[in-house]
Each structure stands twice: as structure tokens, then as C-alpha cells.
């Protein structure tokens, strides 16, 4: 075990990495990136679930950018 997990120095558990997250300006992406902070308080073997959840959300957000608009009445801009 390393010093970062708190066990080597007699600490009570994992220590946050302290990695700063910069806002992107896209609400959904920022929420997902903040979720990475949840891993700070988990043991290393529990990080994967958080990373997979964030990755899935980011992938879905990116895929939504490529989605075609829903079918509906065409936009008629004529007066």
C-alpha cells in the first residue's frame, strides 16, 4: 500500500488526489467531471465503477451531438 491510501501512515483511509477540475461550460459534462471527485473518498478497487459511470455519461453526451433531430413538421419560415 502506498502513502496516498492513508494506511502507510496510520491514517483512516484513502486521501483525495487533489486534482483540480476546470468547468467546461457544458452543464452535463461539468456534472460528470465533478462525479470524478467521488473516487477521492473510495478505495482504489472501487474507482473503476466511478470511472466507468463518468465515461458512459461522457460517451452518451458526445453521441447526442451526432444524433439527428426528431422527425416532426418541417420548419416553414415563409410568411
N, C-alpha and C positions, 0 to 999 in steps of 0.2 A: 504494500500500500504506500502511496506517496503522501507527501506533506499536504497536498491540496485536499485530501479527503478527510482531514481532521484527525484520523486515527493515529498517525505517527507522533503527534504532539499531545495526545491525550484528549483531543477535542471531542465534541459530542457528535460530529457528523460532517457531511460534505460542506465545503466552503464555496461561495459563489466565485465564478471566474472573473467577474467584474468587467465583462466585455460590453462596451457601450453599443447601443443600438440607435442608429440615426433614423429619424422619421423619413418616410418616402413621400408623404403627402397623399398616398392612396390608403384610405381607411382600412380596407380589408387586409392589405399587405402589412400595414403597421400593426394591426391586431395580431396577425400571425407571428410577426417578428417578436412582439412582446411576449408571446407564448414561449419563446425560447428561454426566457428568464425562469420559467418553471423548472427547467432542468438544473438550475443553480442549487436547488434545495433537495435534489434527488441523488441517490447513489448512482454511480456510473452505469451500472447494469440496467437502470431504469430510464436512462437518457434516450434510448432508441425509440421508445414509444412517443416521446415528445417530438423528436426529430422527424419521425415518420408522419405524425399528425400535421406538423408545420409544412413538410414537403408536399403532402397531399393537398393541403389548402392552397399553397402557392401554385401548384400544378393546375388545380381547378380554376384559380383566378386567371392564370395565364391562358388556359384553354378557352375561358369565357370571352377573351378578347378576340378569338378567332371564330366564335360562334356566329352563325348567320342570324339576321333578325327574324323574329317570329313572323309567320305569314299573317297577313291582315290586309285591310284595304290599302291600296297604294296611296301614297301622298299625292294629292292633287293640288298643286299650287296655283292653278288657273283661277281667275276671278269670274 
